[in-house]
């Protein structure tokens, strides 16, 4: 991967025009200050931009090329869930917007690519100054959540020969401390965290074995394999 800062002698029109459409409440002079803190990077085909499970530290804005978005299936294999090829599309913005501790997907260059890298602190500062942009990203986040849910349900249905995917998926809310499932129960479904956090706890342990945050899946291994629940959630 190669990276270089923007030249101060030539206005970075591409990233300004794209960010200007999203952050419409921020004046041009202020937005250009933010643009000055961005960097341009090049990735070769096959290179990884974002690794699932790592700490998100920046948002990417696609300038040229094609990116694949991958998530792990029930067998821990990487499965492509989306392709991004439209210049100006953001990648990783939900990780930063929701302040996730870990990236929820892997991003790989499908062709040689050029991107603009926006540091997390810069992207958060942009959001702090534009409430309309926050609302747009929240809506996009919901769309991504339900697309991931649908793909997960299709995978489980295919691997377990269950009935076809319904037109609507079920959204459930739990109070803090409420049990989602218990050890030994049948695993009839997997769960995708839309908001909040879920602790996975073995009855013999006082501390959670794992904490699952927004944008991540849990309970899929038992659902796919047909095992009984191995942990409390």
C-alpha positions as CSV (number, residue, x, y, z in Angstrom):
1,X,0.0,0.0,0.0
2,X,1.2,3.5,-0.8
3,X,0.0,6.7,0.9
4,X,0.5,10.4,0.4
5,X,-1.0,13.6,1.7
6,X,-3.0,15.9,-0.5
7,X,-1.1,18.7,-2.2
8,X,-1.9,22.1,-0.7
9,X,-1.3,23.8,-4.1
10,X,-4.3,22.1,-5.7
11,X,-7.8,21.9,-4.2
12,X,-8.9,18.3,-3.6
13,X,-12.1,18.6,-5.6
14,X,-13.1,14.9,-5.7
15,X,-13.2,14.4,-1.9
16,X,-14.6,17.9,-1.3
17,X,-17.5,17.4,-3.7
18,X,-18.3,13.9,-2.2
19,X,-18.0,15.1,1.4
20,X,-20.0,18.2,0.5
21,X,-23.0,16.1,-0.5
22,X,-23.0,14.2,2.8
23,X,-22.0,17.0,5.1
24,X,-24.2,19.7,3.6
25,X,-24.5,21.7,6.8
26,X,-20.7,22.4,6.9
27,X,-19.5,25.5,5.0
28,X,-16.9,25.0,2.3
29,X,-14.1,26.7,4.1
30,X,-14.6,24.5,7.2
31,X,-14.9,21.3,5.1
32,X,-11.7,22.1,3.3
33,X,-9.9,22.3,6.6
34,X,-11.1,18.7,7.3
35,X,-10.1,17.6,3.8
36,X,-6.5,18.9,4.5
37,X,-6.2,16.2,7.3
38,X,-7.1,13.4,4.9
39,X,-4.6,11.2,3.0
40,X,-4.7,9.4,-0.3
41,X,-3.8,5.7,-0.4
42,X,-3.4,3.1,-3.1
43,X,-4.1,-0.6,-2.6
44,X,-3.1,-3.4,-5.0
45,X,-5.6,-6.2,-6.0
46,X,-5.9,-8.6,-3.1
47,X,-4.7,-6.2,-0.4
48,X,-6.7,-5.9,2.8
49,X,-7.9,-2.5,3.8
50,X,-9.9,-3.5,6.9
51,X,-9.5,-6.7,8.9
52,X,-12.6,-8.0,10.8
53,X,-11.9,-7.9,14.5
54,X,-9.3,-5.1,14.4
55,X,-9.8,-1.6,15.9
56,X,-11.2,0.8,13.4
57,X,-9.0,3.8,13.0
58,X,-10.2,5.4,9.8
59,X,-12.9,5.6,7.2
60,X,-12.2,5.1,3.5
61,X,-13.7,7.1,0.6
62,X,-13.4,5.2,-2.7
63,X,-11.8,7.2,-5.5
64,X,-11.3,4.4,-8.1
65,X,-11.5,0.6,-8.2
66,X,-13.7,-2.2,-6.7
67,X,-13.8,-3.3,-3.0
68,X,-15.3,-6.5,-1.6
69,X,-16.9,-6.6,1.8
70,X,-16.6,-9.9,3.6
71,X,-18.0,-11.5,6.8
72,X,-17.3,-14.9,8.3
73,X,-20.0,-17.5,8.0
74,X,-20.8,-20.3,10.5
75,X,-17.7,-22.2,9.4
76,X,-15.4,-19.2,9.9
77,X,-14.9,-18.8,6.1
78,X,-14.9,-15.4,4.6
79,X,-18.1,-14.8,2.5
80,X,-18.5,-11.8,0.3
81,X,-21.6,-9.8,1.3
82,X,-21.2,-6.7,-0.9
83,X,-19.2,-5.1,-3.7
84,X,-18.4,-1.4,-3.7
85,X,-17.5,0.1,-7.0
86,X,-19.1,3.6,-7.1
87,X,-16.6,6.4,-6.6
88,X,-17.4,8.4,-3.6
89,X,-18.8,5.5,-1.5
90,X,-17.7,5.4,2.2
91,X,-16.3,2.3,3.7
92,X,-16.1,1.7,7.5
93,X,-18.1,4.7,8.4
94,X,-20.5,2.7,10.6
95,X,-17.7,1.3,12.6
96,X,-16.5,4.8,13.5
97,X,-20.0,6.3,13.8
98,X,-21.1,3.7,16.3
99,X,-17.7,3.7,18.1
100,X,-17.3,0.0,17.7
101,X,-14.3,-1.5,19.4
102,X,-13.8,-3.9,16.5
103,X,-14.4,-3.8,12.7
104,X,-17.4,-6.0,11.9
105,X,-16.3,-7.0,8.3
106,X,-13.2,-7.4,6.2
107,X,-12.6,-5.2,3.2
108,X,-10.4,-6.4,0.3
109,X,-9.4,-4.7,-2.9
110,X,-10.9,-6.7,-5.8
111,X,-8.9,-4.5,-8.2
112,X,-6.1,-2.0,-7.8
113,X,-7.8,0.8,-5.9
114,X,-7.2,4.4,-4.9
115,X,-9.0,5.7,-1.7
116,X,-9.1,8.7,0.5
117,X,-8.4,7.9,4.1
118,X,-10.3,9.9,6.8
119,X,-8.9,9.5,10.3
120,X,-11.5,8.5,12.9
121,X,-11.1,11.7,14.9
122,X,-11.7,13.7,11.7
123,X,-14.8,11.8,10.7
124,X,-16.2,12.1,14.3
125,X,-15.5,15.8,14.2
126,X,-17.4,16.1,10.9
127,X,-20.4,14.2,12.4
128,X,-20.4,16.5,15.4
129,X,-20.9,19.5,13.1
130,X,-23.7,18.0,10.8
131,X,-26.8,16.5,12.3
132,X,-28.3,15.7,8.9
133,X,-25.3,13.6,8.0
134,X,-25.7,11.7,11.2
135,X,-29.3,10.9,10.3
136,X,-28.3,9.8,6.8
137,X,-25.7,7.5,8.1
138,X,-28.1,6.1,10.7
139,X,-30.5,5.2,7.9
140,X,-27.7,3.6,5.9
141,X,-26.6,1.7,9.0
142,X,-30.1,0.2,9.4
143,X,-30.2,-0.8,5.8
144,X,-26.8,-2.6,6.1
145,X,-28.0,-4.3,9.3
146,X,-31.1,-5.8,7.7
147,X,-29.2,-6.8,4.6
148,X,-26.7,-8.7,6.8
149,X,-29.5,-10.2,8.7
150,X,-31.2,-11.4,5.5
151,X,-28.0,-13.0,4.2
152,X,-27.3,-14.7,7.5
153,X,-30.9,-16.1,7.6
154,X,-30.5,-17.4,4.0
155,X,-27.2,-19.1,5.0
156,X,-28.8,-20.8,8.0
157,X,-31.8,-21.8,6.0
158,X,-29.7,-23.3,3.2
159,X,-27.3,-25.2,5.5
160,X,-30.1,-26.6,7.8
161,X,-32.7,-27.2,5.1
162,X,-35.2,-25.0,7.0
163,X,-38.1,-23.2,5.4
164,X,-37.5,-20.3,3.0
165,X,-36.6,-16.9,4.3
166,X,-39.6,-14.9,5.4
167,X,-40.5,-11.5,3.9
168,X,-39.7,-9.8,7.3
169,X,-37.1,-10.6,9.9
170,X,-37.9,-10.3,13.6
171,X,-36.5,-7.5,15.6
172,X,-36.4,-8.0,19.4
173,X,-35.5,-5.7,22.3
174,X,-34.1,-6.8,25.6
175,X,-33.8,-4.9,28.9
176,X,-30.3,-4.7,30.5
177,X,-29.6,-8.0,32.3
178,X,-32.3,-9.9,30.5
179,X,-31.4,-13.4,29.2
180,X,-31.6,-13.9,25.4
181,X,-31.0,-17.7,25.7
182,X,-29.6,-20.2,28.2
183,X,-27.1,-23.1,28.0
184,X,-28.8,-26.3,26.8
185,X,-31.6,-24.6,24.9
186,X,-32.2,-25.5,21.2
187,X,-30.4,-23.1,18.9
188,X,-33.2,-22.1,16.5
189,X,-31.7,-18.8,15.3
190,X,-28.7,-16.6,15.2
191,X,-28.7,-13.0,16.5
192,X,-27.4,-9.7,15.0
193,X,-26.7,-6.9,17.4
194,X,-28.4,-3.7,16.1
195,X,-27.6,-1.6,19.2
196,X,-26.0,-2.2,22.6
197,X,-23.8,-5.1,23.8
198,X,-24.3,-8.8,24.6
199,X,-22.2,-10.8,27.1
200,X,-21.7,-14.5,26.3
201,X,-21.1,-16.3,29.6
202,X,-20.4,-19.9,30.6
203,X,-22.3,-20.9,33.8
204,X,-19.1,-22.0,35.5
205,X,-17.4,-18.5,34.9
206,X,-18.2,-15.2,36.7
207,X,-16.8,-13.1,33.9
208,X,-18.1,-13.0,30.3
209,X,-16.1,-15.1,27.8
210,X,-16.9,-12.6,25.1
211,X,-18.7,-9.3,24.6
212,X,-20.5,-8.8,21.3
213,X,-21.2,-5.2,20.1
214,X,-23.2,-3.5,17.4
215,X,-23.0,-4.9,13.9
216,X,-21.8,-8.3,15.0
217,X,-23.4,-11.7,15.0
218,X,-23.6,-14.3,17.8
219,X,-25.2,-17.7,18.3
220,X,-24.6,-18.6,14.6
221,X,-22.3,-21.6,15.2
222,X,-25.0,-23.6,17.2
223,X,-27.7,-22.5,14.8
224,X,-25.8,-23.8,11.8
225,X,-24.5,-27.0,13.4
226,X,-27.7,-27.9,15.2
227,X,-26.0,-28.0,18.6
228,X,-27.6,-26.9,21.9
229,X,-26.6,-23.6,23.3
230,X,-23.1,-23.7,24.8
231,X,-23.3,-20.4,26.6
232,X,-25.7,-18.0,28.3
233,X,-26.4,-14.8,26.4
